[in-house]
Amino acid sequence: MTRPRIEHAAVVAGVAYLVLAVVLHPRWTMDDAYISLRFATNLAQHGQLAWNLTGSPVEGYTGVLLPLLLAAAIRVSLPALQLTEALNAVAVITSGVLVYAILRLHQVHRWLTLGAVLVFCLNPFLPTQALSGLETGLFMLGLTAAVWLFARLETVRGAGWANEVALGIALLLTCLARPEGVLLAAAALTALVFLRRRQGRPWLASTARVGLTVAVPGVSYLAWTNFYYGGILPNTFYVKAGTAGTVGDSAVAIVVFVLASLALPVVAGWSLARTPPGPVRRPLTATLALAVGGALLVSYLRADLIQNIGFRFFVPALPLILVGLALVLDRRHRDGFRLTGAARYVAVGTLVVQLLASLSLLGARRAQDAAYGQLIMDEHKPAGDYIAATVPRNAVLAVCVDAGAIPYYSGLDAIDMGGLNDRHLARDHLTLAQKVDYLFSRRPQVIVLTSDAPDRSVGGPDIAGAVGADPRLAGYRLARSFGTRASGWEHYYQLVYLSRDMPG
């Protein structure tokens, strides 16, 4: 078998491994995914892209693209959660194929290409994100597709206005998938100016075509959100905006992600790097990919990384960082990329260790995701179903703190004490005592508390513990307690309190 065929076979094997890892991964859905599903259901069935059908609407989802897709599925009677799973799985796998396509466009050395694709496909966090029910896979695909389209503009002669419009559409969809897509849009437009100037082509017309494709619908959407929600920033921005104290925690999380996903290949690559004999022009695709990938990670330094399960905030940057590093290393090895002696063993050895570590971490993630999925089915869904069957439809539910599946299955108007779907809690910088006062001032008929004990509210200095310790909770009776035997969650319960004013 010739070397190109070996390379192609190895790439196919890597992608096939990723497909198999996703197919065999335990089925699970993160609690936050039910927030998007609730918005989508209200849009499809009631024409309101809102958390509650009464009161002022709040933009409690992260990006509008996923709720719109789910609403369309619900309208035609497709299973929305399964559709989300399928879309994200295809998106993650396609991102791996695009990593290969980008590197082939730039004619990166086959061993660097093979290494980048294998490191991506064997990443232990991809199956988790493919099946989480969130927008992570769609966001990753948008980022990678946009970089691929930019790479075509840089490498393919004749790639013109149609490719530019396609790039604009990819940038628009990425921005709609997650607000952080704006970083990519700004960087891509800047890089396009430099690219066209380098190519000696009119840069203004190219930038205008891409920019207008993004800006016209994008600004229209922002105008609508300002009218409908009373602001252009989603409520999640205010909830997750951290303080100086969160920088250290976020930095540690980023370092752990890099060590688990990239460290060994990067160390090996730079240890083998040689200074080229003459000036080497770095592809603008490399600059774009590394700038955006790095900016995404840095943007989370001051964020309160709530539910960063499987590094879901960082994983979308992975294909961009791999592409950028492979392009940079390739340009430093343009004199032949010959691995001889100890260098060959260092390169192969570090790659093998990284892949073995990925396999080991995948086993741990499979167990954790299976336990989380069992938790949702043992506690959150039964709690929501019990409330729906017990409480009048016009009642109000307050949830502390798991505000995804329980409100969704209950079907009641809900107070999200985590703040994602409550403007007052998210933006007004309330103290813990003020949040408790706010809850009881709303007089909910149902309160659900997360607790460490099955028969009483026990917790730390959080909203659930504060509500459980408040004397006003005496106006409610503990109606049901839901627990699970899922590994790692044995002391995690959902306590359903009903107002004593309610009959029965």
C-alpha positions as CSV (number, residue, x, y, z in Angstrom):
1,M,0.0,0.0,0.0
2,T,1.4,3.4,-1.0
3,R,1.9,6.1,1.6
4,P,-1.0,8.3,0.4
5,R,-3.3,5.3,0.7
6,I,-2.0,4.6,4.2
7,E,-2.7,8.2,5.1
8,H,-6.2,8.0,3.7
9,A,-6.9,4.7,5.4
10,A,-5.8,6.1,8.7
11,V,-8.0,9.2,8.3
12,V,-11.0,7.0,7.5
13,A,-10.2,4.8,10.5
14,G,-10.1,7.9,12.7
15,V,-13.4,9.2,11.5
16,A,-14.9,5.7,11.7
17,Y,-13.7,5.5,15.3
18,L,-15.4,8.8,16.1
19,V,-18.6,7.6,14.6
20,L,-18.5,4.3,16.6
21,A,-17.6,6.2,19.8
22,V,-20.7,8.4,19.3
23,V,-23.0,5.5,18.4
24,L,-21.9,3.4,21.4
25,H,-21.8,6.3,23.9
26,P,-24.5,6.3,26.6
27,R,-27.6,8.3,25.7
28,W,-27.8,11.3,28.0
29,T,-29.2,14.9,27.8
30,M,-27.9,17.8,29.9
31,D,-30.5,19.5,32.1
32,D,-29.8,22.8,30.4
33,A,-30.9,21.3,27.0
34,Y,-34.5,21.2,28.2
35,I,-34.4,25.0,28.4
36,S,-34.0,25.3,24.7
37,L,-36.6,22.6,24.3
38,R,-39.1,24.6,26.4
39,F,-38.6,27.7,24.3
40,A,-39.0,25.7,21.1
41,T,-42.2,24.0,22.4
42,N,-43.7,27.4,23.3
43,L,-42.8,28.8,19.9
44,A,-44.1,25.8,18.0
45,Q,-47.3,25.4,19.9
46,H,-48.1,29.0,21.0
47,G,-46.1,31.2,18.7
48,Q,-44.0,32.6,21.6
49,L,-40.3,32.2,21.8
50,A,-40.5,32.6,25.6
51,W,-39.8,30.7,28.8
52,N,-43.2,31.4,30.3
53,L,-46.4,32.1,28.3
54,T,-47.4,34.9,30.8
55,G,-45.4,38.0,31.7
56,S,-42.6,39.6,29.7
57,P,-40.5,37.2,27.6
58,V,-36.8,36.6,28.6
59,E,-34.0,35.5,26.2
60,G,-32.9,32.6,28.4
61,Y,-31.4,30.4,25.7
62,T,-27.7,30.7,24.6
63,G,-28.2,30.9,20.9
64,V,-31.4,31.1,18.8
65,L,-30.4,28.7,16.1
66,L,-31.1,25.5,18.1
67,P,-34.5,26.6,19.5
68,L,-35.6,27.5,15.9
69,L,-34.5,24.1,14.6
70,L,-36.3,22.3,17.5
71,A,-39.5,24.4,16.9
72,A,-39.5,23.4,13.3
73,A,-39.1,19.7,14.3
74,I,-42.0,20.0,16.8
75,R,-44.2,21.6,14.2
76,V,-43.8,18.6,11.9
77,S,-44.1,16.1,14.8
78,L,-40.5,15.0,14.8
79,P,-38.9,13.9,18.1
80,A,-37.0,17.1,19.1
81,L,-34.5,15.6,21.5
82,Q,-33.5,12.9,19.1
83,L,-33.2,15.4,16.3
84,T,-30.8,17.5,18.5
85,E,-28.8,14.4,19.1
86,A,-28.6,13.6,15.4
87,L,-27.7,17.1,14.4
88,N,-24.9,17.5,16.9
89,A,-23.5,14.1,16.2
90,V,-23.4,14.8,12.5
91,A,-21.9,18.2,13.2
92,V,-19.1,16.9,15.3
93,I,-18.2,14.2,12.8
94,T,-18.3,16.6,9.9
95,S,-16.0,19.0,11.8
96,G,-13.4,16.2,11.8
97,V,-13.8,15.7,8.1
98,L,-13.4,19.5,7.6
99,V,-10.2,19.5,9.6
100,Y,-8.8,17.1,7.1
101,A,-10.2,19.1,4.2
102,I,-8.6,22.3,5.4
103,L,-5.2,20.8,5.8
104,R,-5.3,19.1,2.4
105,L,-6.3,22.5,0.8
106,H,-3.0,23.9,2.2
107,Q,-1.1,20.7,1.3
108,V,0.1,20.1,4.8
109,H,2.5,17.2,5.2
110,R,0.6,13.9,5.5
111,W,2.0,13.1,8.9
112,L,0.9,16.4,10.4
113,T,-2.5,16.0,8.7
114,L,-2.9,12.5,10.0
115,G,-1.8,13.5,13.5
116,A,-4.3,16.5,13.6
117,V,-7.2,14.3,12.4
118,L,-6.5,11.5,14.8
119,V,-6.0,13.8,17.8
120,F,-9.4,15.4,17.0
121,C,-11.3,12.1,16.3
122,L,-10.0,10.4,19.4
123,N,-10.7,13.4,21.7
124,P,-12.6,11.9,24.7
125,F,-15.0,14.8,25.1
126,L,-16.5,14.8,21.6
127,P,-19.1,12.0,22.2
128,T,-20.2,13.8,25.3
129,Q,-20.9,17.0,23.4
130,A,-22.4,15.2,20.4
131,L,-25.2,13.8,22.6
132,S,-25.6,16.5,25.3
133,G,-28.7,18.1,23.6
134,L,-27.0,21.5,23.6
135,E,-25.8,23.6,20.7
136,T,-22.1,22.7,21.1
137,G,-21.8,20.5,18.0
138,L,-23.6,23.0,15.8
139,F,-21.3,25.8,17.0
140,M,-18.2,23.7,16.4
141,L,-19.4,23.0,12.9
142,G,-20.1,26.6,12.2
143,L,-16.6,27.6,13.3
144,T,-14.9,24.9,11.3
145,A,-17.0,25.3,8.1
146,A,-16.2,29.1,8.1
147,V,-12.5,28.4,8.4
148,W,-12.7,25.8,5.6
149,L,-14.5,28.3,3.3
150,F,-11.8,30.9,4.1
151,A,-9.1,28.3,3.3
152,R,-10.8,27.8,-0.1
153,L,-10.6,31.5,-0.8
154,E,-6.9,31.4,0.1
155,T,-6.0,28.3,-1.9
156,V,-8.5,27.6,-4.7
157,R,-8.0,29.7,-7.8
158,G,-11.4,31.0,-8.9
159,A,-13.1,30.8,-5.5
160,G,-15.0,34.0,-5.8
161,W,-18.4,35.6,-4.9
162,A,-20.3,32.3,-4.4
163,N,-17.6,31.2,-1.9
164,E,-17.7,34.6,-0.2
165,V,-21.5,34.4,0.2
166,A,-21.2,30.9,1.6
167,L,-18.6,32.2,4.1
168,G,-21.1,34.9,5.1
169,I,-23.9,32.4,5.7
170,A,-21.5,30.2,7.8
171,L,-20.5,33.2,9.9
172,L,-24.2,34.2,10.4
173,L,-25.2,30.7,11.5
174,T,-22.3,30.5,13.8
175,C,-23.3,33.8,15.5
176,L,-26.9,32.5,15.8
177,A,-25.6,29.2,17.3
178,R,-23.7,31.0,20.1
179,P,-23.1,34.8,20.6
180,E,-19.3,34.1,20.7
181,G,-19.6,33.5,16.9
182,V,-19.2,37.3,16.7
183,L,-15.5,36.8,17.4
184,L,-15.2,34.6,14.3
185,A,-17.1,37.0,12.2
186,A,-14.9,40.0,13.1
187,A,-11.7,38.0,12.7
188,A,-12.8,36.5,9.3
189,L,-13.7,39.9,7.9
190,T,-10.4,41.3,9.0
191,A,-8.5,38.4,7.6
192,L,-10.4,38.6,4.3
193,V,-9.1,42.2,3.9
194,F,-5.5,41.1,4.3
195,L,-6.1,38.1,2.0
196,R,-7.5,40.0,-0.9
197,R,-4.8,42.6,-0.6
198,R,-2.2,39.9,-0.6
199,Q,-3.8,38.4,-3.7
200,G,-3.9,41.7,-5.4
201,R,-7.7,41.6,-5.7
202,P,-10.3,44.2,-4.7
203,W,-10.8,43.8,-1.0
204,L,-13.7,46.2,-0.5
205,A,-16.2,44.3,-2.7
206,S,-15.2,40.9,-1.1
207,T,-15.6,42.3,2.4
208,A,-18.9,43.9,1.6
209,R,-20.3,40.7,0.2
210,V,-19.4,38.7,3.3
211,G,-20.1,41.5,5.7
212,L,-23.6,42.3,4.3
213,T,-24.5,38.6,4.3
214,V,-23.8,38.5,8.0
215,A,-24.9,42.1,9.0
216,V,-28.3,42.5,7.3
217,P,-30.0,39.5,8.9
218,G,-27.8,39.7,12.0
219,V,-28.8,43.4,12.7
220,S,-32.4,42.6,11.9
221,Y,-32.3,39.8,14.5
222,L,-30.8,42.1,17.1
223,A,-33.4,44.7,16.4
224,W,-36.1,42.1,17.0
225,T,-34.5,40.9,20.2
226,N,-34.3,44.5,21.5
227,F,-38.0,44.9,20.7
228,Y,-39.2,41.5,21.9
229,Y,-36.9,41.0,24.9
230,G,-35.9,44.5,25.7
231,G,-32.2,44.1,25.0
232,I,-29.7,42.7,22.6
233,L,-27.7,40.6,25.0
234,P,-29.2,37.3,26.1
235,N,-30.0,36.8,29.8
236,T,-27.3,34.0,29.9
237,F,-24.7,36.7,29.4
238,Y,-25.5,38.4,32.7
239,V,-25.8,35.1,34.6
240,K,-22.5,33.7,33.4
241,A,-20.6,37.0,33.6
242,G,-18.1,36.2,36.3
243,T,-15.9,38.4,38.5
244,A,-12.2,38.7,39.1
245,G,-12.5,35.7,41.4
246,T,-13.6,33.4,38.6
247,V,-10.5,34.0,36.5
248,G,-8.4,31.5,38.4
249,D,-11.0,28.8,38.3
250,S,-11.6,29.3,34.5
251,A,-7.8,29.4,33.9
252,V,-7.4,26.1,35.6
253,A,-10.2,24.6,33.6
254,I,-8.7,25.8,30.4
255,V,-5.2,24.4,31.3
256,V,-6.8,21.0,32.2
257,F,-8.6,20.9,28.8
258,V,-5.4,21.8,26.9
259,L,-3.4,19.2,28.8
260,A,-6.0,16.5,28.2
261,S,-6.6,17.4,24.5
262,L,-3.4,18.9,23.0
263,A,-0.4,19.1,25.3
264,L,1.6,16.1,24.1
265,P,1.3,16.7,20.3
266,V,2.1,20.4,20.8
267,V,5.2,19.6,22.8
268,A,6.4,17.1,20.3
269,G,5.7,19.4,17.4
270,W,7.6,22.3,18.7
271,S,10.5,20.2,19.9
272,L,10.9,19.0,16.4
273,A,10.4,22.4,14.8
274,R,13.4,23.8,12.8
275,T,13.9,27.4,11.8
276,P,13.4,27.4,8.0
277,P,16.3,28.5,5.8
278,G,14.5,31.5,4.5
279,P,11.4,33.6,5.2
280,V,8.2,31.5,5.2
281,R,4.8,33.1,4.7
282,R,2.3,31.8,7.2
283,P,-1.1,31.1,5.7
284,L,-3.8,33.5,6.8
285,T,-6.0,30.5,7.5
286,A,-3.5,29.6,10.3
287,T,-3.7,33.1,11.8
288,L,-7.5,33.1,11.6
289,A,-7.9,29.6,13.2
290,L,-5.4,30.2,16.0
291,A,-6.7,33.8,16.7
292,V,-10.3,32.7,17.0
293,G,-9.6,29.4,18.9
294,G,-7.4,31.3,21.4
295,A,-9.9,34.2,21.7
296,L,-12.7,31.7,22.5
297,L,-10.7,30.2,25.3
298,V,-9.7,33.6,26.7
299,S,-13.2,34.9,26.5
300,Y,-14.2,32.4,29.2
301,L,-11.6,33.6,31.7
302,R,-14.1,35.9,33.4
303,A,-17.1,33.7,32.9
304,D,-18.8,31.6,35.6
305,L,-18.5,28.3,33.8
306,I,-21.8,26.8,35.0
307,Q,-22.2,23.2,33.9
308,N,-18.9,23.0,32.0
309,I,-19.5,19.2,31.7
310,G,-17.0,17.6,29.3
311,F,-15.4,21.1,28.8
312,R,-18.4,22.0,26.6
313,F,-17.4,25.7,26.5
314,F,-13.9,24.9,25.2
315,V,-14.4,21.9,22.9
316,P,-15.7,24.0,19.9
317,A,-12.3,25.6,19.7
318,L,-10.5,22.3,19.3
319,P,-10.6,21.9,15.5
320,L,-9.5,25.5,15.0
321,I,-6.5,25.1,17.3
322,L,-5.5,21.8,15.7
323,V,-5.7,23.3,12.2
324,G,-3.7,26.4,13.2
325,L,-1.0,24.4,14.9
326,A,-0.7,22.0,12.0
327,L,-0.3,24.8,9.5
328,V,2.3,26.6,11.6
329,L,4.3,23.5,12.1
330,D,4.1,22.6,8.5
331,R,5.6,25.9,7.4
332,R,8.5,25.3,9.8
333,H,9.2,22.0,8.2
334,R,8.9,23.0,4.5
335,D,12.5,21.7,3.9
336,G,11.3,18.2,3.7
337,F,9.8,17.2,7.1
338,R,12.2,14.4,7.6
339,L,12.0,12.7,11.0
340,T,15.2,10.9,11.8
341,G,16.7,9.2,14.8
342,A,15.3,10.2,18.2
343,A,13.0,12.8,16.6
344,R,11.0,10.1,15.0
345,Y,10.5,8.2,18.3
346,V,9.6,11.4,20.1
347,A,6.9,12.3,17.5
348,V,5.4,8.9,17.3
349,G,5.7,8.2,21.1
350,T,4.0,11.4,22.2
351,L,1.1,10.9,19.7
352,V,0.6,7.3,20.9
353,V,0.6,8.5,24.5
354,Q,-1.9,11.2,23.7
355,L,-4.2,8.8,22.0
356,L,-4.0,6.2,24.8
357,A,-4.8,9.0,27.3
358,S,-7.8,9.9,25.2
359,L,-9.0,6.3,25.2
360,S,-8.7,6.2,29.0
361,L,-10.5,9.5,29.5
362,L,-13.3,8.3,27.2
363,G,-14.0,5.4,29.5
364,A,-14.4,7.8,32.4
365,R,-16.6,10.2,30.4
366,R,-18.9,7.3,29.4
367,A,-19.5,6.3,33.0
368,Q,-20.1,9.9,34.1
369,D,-22.5,10.6,31.2
370,A,-24.4,7.4,31.8
371,A,-24.8,8.3,35.5
372,Y,-26.0,11.8,34.6
373,G,-28.5,10.5,32.1
374,Q,-29.9,8.1,34.7
375,L,-30.1,11.0,37.2
376,I,-32.4,12.9,34.8
377,M,-34.6,9.9,34.2
378,D,-34.8,9.0,37.9
379,E,-35.3,12.4,39.4
380,H,-35.9,15.3,37.1
381,K,-38.4,13.8,34.7
382,P,-40.4,12.0,37.4
383,A,-40.5,15.2,39.5
384,G,-41.8,17.2,36.5
385,D,-44.4,14.5,35.6
386,Y,-45.6,14.4,39.3
387,I,-46.1,18.1,39.3
388,A,-47.9,18.1,36.0
389,A,-50.3,15.4,37.3
390,T,-50.8,16.9,40.8
391,V,-50.9,20.7,40.4
392,P,-53.4,22.9,38.6
393,R,-52.2,24.2,35.2
394,N,-52.4,27.8,36.3
395,A,-50.0,27.3,39.3
396,V,-46.5,28.7,39.4
397,L,-43.4,26.6,40.0
398,A,-40.1,27.8,41.6
399,V,-37.0,25.7,40.9
400,C,-33.8,25.8,43.0
401,V,-31.6,25.0,41.1
402,D,-32.1,22.4,38.3
403,A,-34.4,24.5,36.0
404,G,-34.3,22.4,32.8
405,A,-36.2,19.1,32.7
406,I,-38.4,19.7,35.8
407,P,-40.1,22.9,34.4
408,Y,-40.2,21.4,30.9
409,Y,-42.1,18.2,32.0
410,S,-44.3,20.1,34.5
411,G,-45.6,22.5,31.8
412,L,-46.1,25.2,34.5
413,D,-45.0,28.8,34.4
414,A,-41.7,28.6,36.3
415,I,-39.4,30.9,38.3
416,D,-35.8,29.9,37.4
417,M,-33.9,30.8,40.6
418,G,-30.7,30.1,38.7
419,G,-31.5,33.3,36.9
420,L,-31.1,32.1,33.3
421,N,-34.8,32.8,32.6
422,D,-35.4,35.7,35.1
423,R,-34.3,39.2,34.2
424,H,-34.5,40.4,37.8
425,L,-32.3,37.6,39.2
426,A,-29.8,37.8,36.4
427,R,-29.2,41.6,36.1
428,D,-29.9,43.2,39.5
429,H,-27.0,41.8,41.5
430,L,-29.2,40.6,44.3
431,T,-27.7,39.2,47.5
432,L,-28.7,35.6,48.5
433,A,-31.2,36.9,51.1
434,Q,-32.8,39.2,48.5
435,K,-33.1,36.2,46.1
436,V,-34.9,34.3,48.8
437,D,-37.2,37.3,49.5
438,Y,-37.9,37.5,45.8
439,L,-38.9,33.8,45.6
440,F,-41.4,34.0,48.5
441,S,-42.8,37.4,47.2
442,R,-43.8,35.6,44.0
443,R,-45.9,33.2,46.1
444,P,-45.3,30.0,44.0
445,Q,-47.6,27.1,44.6
446,V,-44.8,24.6,44.1
447,I,-41.1,24.8,45.1
448,V,-38.5,22.3,44.1
449,L,-35.3,22.2,46.0
450,T,-32.1,20.3,45.2
451,S,-30.9,18.7,48.5
452,D,-28.3,16.3,49.9
453,A,-30.9,14.5,52.0
454,P,-34.2,12.8,50.9
455,D,-36.4,14.2,53.7
456,R,-35.3,17.7,54.3
457,S,-33.5,20.6,52.6
458,V,-29.8,20.2,53.2
459,G,-27.2,22.0,51.1
460,G,-24.4,24.5,51.1
461,P,-24.6,28.3,51.0
462,D,-26.6,28.4,47.8
463,I,-30.1,29.4,46.9
464,A,-31.6,25.9,47.5
465,G,-30.0,25.7,51.0
466,A,-31.1,29.3,51.8
467,V,-34.7,28.7,50.8
468,G,-34.7,25.4,52.7
469,A,-33.5,27.2,55.9
470,D,-36.0,30.0,55.6
471,P,-38.9,29.9,58.1
472,R,-41.3,30.9,55.3
473,L,-40.9,27.4,53.9
474,A,-43.2,26.3,56.8
475,G,-46.0,27.4,54.5
476,Y,-45.3,24.5,52.3
477,R,-45.4,20.7,52.9
478,L,-42.9,18.2,51.5
479,A,-45.0,16.2,49.1
480,R,-42.5,14.0,47.3
481,S,-38.8,13.3,47.2
482,F,-37.0,11.9,44.2
483,G,-33.6,10.2,44.3
484,T,-31.4,8.0,42.2
485,R,-28.8,5.2,42.5
486,A,-26.7,6.6,39.7
487,S,-23.0,6.4,40.6
488,G,-21.8,9.7,42.1
489,W,-25.3,11.0,42.6
490,E,-26.4,8.9,45.6
491,H,-26.8,12.0,47.8
492,Y,-28.6,14.2,45.3
493,Y,-32.4,14.6,45.6
494,Q,-35.2,16.7,44.3
495,L,-37.7,17.7,47.0
496,V,-41.1,18.8,45.8
497,Y,-42.9,21.2,48.2
498,L,-46.5,22.1,47.7
499,S,-48.2,25.1,49.3
500,R,-50.4,24.3,52.3
501,D,-53.1,26.5,50.8
502,M,-53.5,23.9,48.0
503,P,-56.2,21.3,48.5
504,G,-55.2,17.6,48.8
